[in-house]
Amino acid sequence: MPADLTTPPPGTDPTRIHNIGYRSYDGPRLGRAYARRSLFSQSLRGAYGLGRSAKSKVLPMILFAVMCLVAAIIVAVAVATPGMTDLPLKYTRYAIVMQAVIGLYLASQAPQSVSRDLRFKTVPLYFSRPIERVDYVLAKYAAMASALFILTATPLVILYAGALLAEFDFADQTKAFAQGLVSVALLSVLFAGLGLVMAALTPRRGFGVAAVIAVLTISYGAVSTVQAIAWEQGSTGAVEWLGLFSPVTLIDGVQTAFLGATSAFPGGEGPSAGSGVVYLLAVLALVLGSYAALMRRYRKAGL
């Protein structure tokens, strides 16, 4: 008969615990700040496909190249055309003109930043480390805003370098370049918050992509259409208030009121300084509301 494998050999202690080589960690404990910085760095790199598969790099790099290529073409036209004293496209107008590319980038990258953690239920693993819910939200928010700022500010740097190469007025170009940077910084923070909120609503990446496109691109098209109709019917006063209902027109209104930009509103008449305050408050409310919505979303996701 075969031996009884459940019975220990004679003379052995059945309660003995064998040392299989596990050792405790004796190194430094880097704490929450290091974990937060690591999550920020990993999320920012992931927004451009760095550290991921080659397929993940294709779309963000193509969109980044498109943003830079258009700026390079504008610079080439400015340098090659004699008699020009300024760029054919203002710094503050560039992001508004390229808003479709920016929206596509956000729609593709915001879900990959947060949806996978929700889908594969890895969020509790983050919170099992010395990292709090606020650290996770801040790191993801800052990373997406930084990625958008890189996407939108790099073409402005190309435009500025081209303007100096064409020997346009240094003071005017520097002032306009600074105004453009302020505009895209505000755009990046606003779009990042809205994109992450839409993406965090569902663990399904496809639904997140559709939600981001709807909030940015479709809302801009709808508001622009209604503004054009109001302008044609003589309701010019309604045009500036209709701009409050789209993230793109909100940024347009703020930079028109405070940054010397030319408005894309029908007739080229953006909000006045008084109305611009309402636009600015609306942008700040959306940024703070997005942060609060993310904090609420991850209160349950971390359980």
C-alpha positions as CSV (number, residue, x, y, z in Angstrom):
1,M,0.0,0.0,0.0
2,P,1.3,3.6,-0.6
3,A,2.5,5.5,2.3
4,D,0.2,8.0,4.0
5,L,1.6,11.4,2.8
6,T,-0.4,13.3,5.4
7,T,1.4,11.7,8.3
8,P,4.8,13.2,9.2
9,P,7.8,10.9,9.5
10,P,8.5,9.6,12.9
11,G,10.6,11.9,15.1
12,T,9.7,15.1,13.3
13,D,7.8,18.1,14.6
14,P,4.6,18.6,12.5
15,T,4.3,22.2,13.7
16,R,7.7,23.4,12.5
17,I,7.7,26.4,10.2
18,H,10.3,26.3,7.4
19,N,12.3,29.4,6.5
20,I,11.7,29.8,2.7
21,G,13.8,32.9,2.3
22,Y,11.4,35.9,2.9
23,R,13.1,38.9,4.3
24,S,11.7,42.2,5.6
25,Y,12.5,45.4,3.9
26,D,15.3,47.3,5.7
27,G,15.7,50.2,3.2
28,P,14.5,53.8,3.5
29,R,10.7,54.5,3.6
30,L,10.3,57.3,1.0
31,G,6.7,58.1,2.0
32,R,3.7,59.8,0.3
33,A,5.6,62.5,-1.5
34,Y,7.8,60.1,-3.4
35,A,4.8,57.9,-4.3
36,R,2.9,60.9,-5.5
37,R,5.8,62.1,-7.7
38,S,6.2,58.6,-9.0
39,L,2.5,58.3,-10.0
40,F,2.7,61.8,-11.6
41,S,5.8,60.8,-13.6
42,Q,4.4,57.5,-14.7
43,S,1.1,59.1,-15.7
44,L,2.8,61.9,-17.7
45,R,5.0,59.4,-19.5
46,G,2.0,57.2,-20.2
47,A,0.1,60.2,-21.8
48,Y,2.7,60.1,-24.6
49,G,3.0,56.3,-24.7
50,L,6.4,56.3,-23.0
51,G,7.0,53.1,-21.1
52,R,4.1,51.4,-23.0
53,S,3.9,49.4,-26.2
54,A,4.8,50.8,-29.6
55,K,1.2,50.9,-30.6
56,S,0.4,53.1,-27.6
57,K,2.9,55.7,-28.8
58,V,1.4,56.1,-32.3
59,L,-1.6,58.3,-31.8
60,P,-0.2,60.7,-29.2
61,M,3.0,61.2,-31.1
62,I,1.1,61.8,-34.4
63,L,-1.1,64.4,-32.8
64,F,1.9,66.1,-31.2
65,A,3.6,66.1,-34.6
66,V,0.5,67.6,-36.2
67,M,0.4,70.4,-33.6
68,C,4.1,71.2,-34.2
69,L,3.9,70.8,-38.0
70,V,1.2,73.4,-38.4
71,A,3.2,75.9,-36.3
72,A,6.3,75.2,-38.4
73,I,4.3,75.8,-41.6
74,I,3.1,79.2,-40.2
75,V,6.7,80.1,-39.4
76,A,7.9,79.1,-42.9
77,V,5.2,81.4,-44.4
78,A,6.2,84.3,-42.2
79,V,9.9,83.9,-42.9
80,A,9.5,83.5,-46.7
81,T,6.9,86.3,-47.2
82,P,8.6,89.7,-47.6
83,G,7.0,92.7,-45.9
84,M,5.3,90.7,-43.1
85,T,5.5,92.3,-39.6
86,D,3.6,89.7,-37.6
87,L,2.7,86.1,-37.6
88,P,-0.4,85.2,-39.7
89,L,-1.9,83.4,-36.7
90,K,-1.8,84.9,-33.2
91,Y,-0.4,82.9,-30.2
92,T,-3.7,83.0,-28.4
93,R,-5.6,81.8,-31.5
94,Y,-3.5,78.7,-32.1
95,A,-5.2,76.4,-29.5
96,I,-8.7,77.6,-30.6
97,V,-7.9,76.8,-34.2
98,M,-6.4,73.4,-33.3
99,Q,-9.0,72.5,-30.7
100,A,-10.1,69.4,-32.7
101,V,-6.6,67.9,-32.4
102,I,-6.4,68.8,-28.7
103,G,-9.9,67.2,-28.1
104,L,-8.8,64.1,-29.9
105,Y,-5.6,63.8,-27.8
106,L,-7.6,64.3,-24.6
107,A,-10.2,61.8,-25.7
108,S,-7.6,59.2,-26.4
109,Q,-5.3,59.7,-23.3
110,A,-7.7,60.6,-20.4
111,P,-9.4,57.2,-20.5
112,Q,-6.0,55.3,-20.5
113,S,-4.9,57.4,-17.5
114,V,-7.8,56.4,-15.3
115,S,-10.1,53.9,-16.9
116,R,-7.7,51.0,-16.8
117,D,-7.2,51.4,-13.0
118,L,-11.0,51.2,-12.6
119,R,-11.5,48.4,-15.1
120,F,-8.8,46.1,-13.6
121,K,-9.6,47.3,-10.0
122,T,-6.1,48.3,-9.2
123,V,-7.1,51.5,-7.4
124,P,-7.2,49.7,-4.0
125,L,-3.6,48.6,-4.6
126,Y,-2.5,52.2,-4.9
127,F,-4.3,53.1,-1.6
128,S,-2.8,50.1,0.2
129,R,0.5,52.0,-0.1
130,P,1.4,55.2,1.7
131,I,-0.8,57.2,-0.7
132,E,-4.1,58.9,0.0
133,R,-7.0,59.5,-2.3
134,V,-6.1,63.1,-2.6
135,D,-2.5,62.1,-3.7
136,Y,-3.9,59.9,-6.5
137,V,-6.3,62.6,-7.8
138,L,-3.7,65.3,-7.7
139,A,-1.1,63.2,-9.4
140,K,-3.5,62.2,-12.2
141,Y,-4.9,65.7,-12.6
142,A,-1.4,67.3,-12.7
143,A,-0.1,64.8,-15.1
144,M,-2.9,65.2,-17.6
145,A,-2.7,69.0,-17.4
146,S,1.0,68.9,-17.9
147,A,0.7,66.6,-20.9
148,L,-1.9,69.0,-22.5
149,F,0.4,72.0,-21.7
150,I,3.3,70.3,-23.5
151,L,1.0,69.6,-26.4
152,T,-0.2,73.2,-26.7
153,A,2.8,75.2,-25.5
154,T,5.4,73.5,-27.8
155,P,3.8,74.9,-31.0
156,L,3.8,78.4,-29.4
157,V,7.6,78.1,-28.7
158,I,8.0,77.2,-32.4
159,L,6.0,80.3,-33.4
160,Y,8.0,82.5,-31.1
161,A,11.3,81.2,-32.4
162,G,10.1,81.7,-35.9
163,A,9.0,85.3,-35.2
164,L,12.4,86.1,-33.7
165,L,14.0,84.5,-36.7
166,A,11.9,86.7,-39.0
167,E,13.1,89.7,-36.9
168,F,9.6,90.8,-35.9
169,D,9.4,93.2,-33.0
170,F,10.9,91.5,-29.9
171,A,8.8,93.3,-27.3
172,D,5.5,92.7,-29.1
173,Q,6.3,89.1,-29.8
174,T,7.4,88.4,-26.2
175,K,4.3,89.9,-24.8
176,A,2.0,88.0,-27.2
177,F,3.9,84.8,-26.5
178,A,3.5,85.2,-22.7
179,Q,-0.2,85.8,-23.2
180,G,-0.5,82.7,-25.3
181,L,1.3,80.6,-22.6
182,V,-1.2,81.9,-20.0
183,S,-4.1,81.0,-22.3
184,V,-2.9,77.4,-23.0
185,A,-2.1,76.9,-19.3
186,L,-5.7,77.8,-18.4
187,L,-7.0,75.6,-21.2
188,S,-4.8,72.7,-20.1
189,V,-6.1,72.8,-16.5
190,L,-9.7,73.1,-17.6
191,F,-9.6,70.4,-20.3
192,A,-7.7,68.0,-18.1
193,G,-10.3,68.2,-15.3
194,L,-13.2,67.7,-17.6
195,G,-11.5,64.9,-19.5
196,L,-10.6,63.0,-16.4
197,V,-14.1,63.3,-14.9
198,M,-15.7,62.0,-18.1
199,A,-13.2,59.1,-18.3
200,A,-13.6,58.2,-14.6
201,L,-17.3,57.8,-14.9
202,T,-16.9,54.4,-16.5
203,P,-14.2,51.7,-16.6
204,R,-15.0,51.2,-20.3
205,R,-12.5,53.1,-22.4
206,G,-14.7,53.5,-25.4
207,F,-17.4,55.1,-23.4
208,G,-14.9,57.5,-21.9
209,V,-13.6,58.5,-25.4
210,A,-17.1,59.2,-26.5
211,A,-17.9,61.2,-23.4
212,V,-14.8,63.4,-23.8
213,I,-15.5,64.1,-27.5
214,A,-19.1,65.0,-26.7
215,V,-18.1,67.4,-23.9
216,L,-15.4,69.2,-26.0
217,T,-16.0,68.9,-29.7
218,I,-19.8,68.5,-29.9
219,S,-20.5,71.2,-27.4
220,Y,-18.2,73.6,-29.3
221,G,-20.0,72.9,-32.6
222,A,-23.4,73.3,-31.0
223,V,-22.6,76.5,-29.3
224,S,-20.9,78.0,-32.4
225,T,-23.9,77.1,-34.5
226,V,-26.3,78.7,-32.1
227,Q,-24.1,81.8,-31.8
228,A,-24.1,82.2,-35.6
229,I,-27.9,81.9,-35.7
230,A,-28.2,84.5,-32.9
231,W,-25.9,86.8,-34.7
232,E,-27.8,86.5,-38.0
233,Q,-31.0,87.3,-36.3
234,G,-29.6,90.4,-34.6
235,S,-29.4,89.0,-31.1
236,T,-25.9,90.2,-30.6
237,G,-26.2,90.4,-26.9
238,A,-26.9,86.7,-26.6
239,V,-23.8,85.7,-28.4
240,E,-21.4,86.4,-25.6
241,W,-23.5,84.6,-23.0
242,L,-24.0,81.5,-25.2
243,G,-20.2,81.1,-25.0
244,L,-20.5,80.0,-21.4
245,F,-21.8,76.6,-22.5
246,S,-18.7,75.2,-24.1
247,P,-15.2,74.7,-22.7
248,V,-13.6,76.0,-25.9
249,T,-15.6,79.2,-26.1
250,L,-15.0,79.7,-22.4
251,I,-11.3,79.9,-23.0
252,D,-11.9,82.0,-26.0
253,G,-13.9,84.5,-23.9
254,V,-11.4,84.7,-21.1
255,Q,-8.4,85.3,-23.5
256,T,-10.5,87.9,-25.5
257,A,-11.4,89.8,-22.3
258,F,-8.0,89.7,-20.5
259,L,-5.3,88.6,-22.9
260,G,-5.8,90.8,-25.9
261,A,-6.9,87.9,-28.2
262,T,-9.1,88.2,-31.2
263,S,-12.4,86.4,-30.6
264,A,-13.7,83.5,-32.8
265,F,-17.2,84.6,-31.9
266,P,-19.5,85.7,-34.8
267,G,-18.6,89.2,-35.8
268,G,-15.3,88.9,-33.9
269,E,-16.9,90.5,-30.8
270,G,-16.0,88.6,-27.7
271,P,-17.1,89.3,-24.2
272,S,-16.2,92.6,-22.6
273,A,-14.0,92.9,-19.4
274,G,-17.2,92.8,-17.3
275,S,-18.5,89.7,-19.0
276,G,-15.0,88.3,-19.0
277,V,-15.1,88.1,-15.2
278,V,-18.1,85.8,-15.5
279,Y,-16.2,83.6,-18.0
280,L,-13.2,83.5,-15.7
281,L,-15.4,82.5,-12.7
282,A,-17.1,79.8,-14.8
283,V,-13.7,78.4,-15.7
284,L,-12.5,78.3,-12.1
285,A,-15.8,76.8,-11.0
286,L,-15.4,74.0,-13.6
287,V,-11.8,73.3,-12.5
288,L,-12.8,73.1,-8.8
289,G,-15.9,71.1,-9.6
290,S,-13.8,68.6,-11.7
291,Y,-11.5,68.2,-8.8
292,A,-14.3,67.7,-6.3
293,A,-16.0,65.2,-8.7
294,L,-12.8,63.2,-9.0
295,M,-12.4,63.1,-5.2
296,R,-16.0,61.9,-4.8
297,R,-15.5,59.3,-7.6
298,Y,-12.4,57.8,-5.9
299,R,-14.0,57.7,-2.5
300,K,-15.9,54.6,-3.6
301,A,-13.4,53.3,-6.2
302,G,-10.8,52.9,-3.5
303,L,-12.9,50.5,-1.4
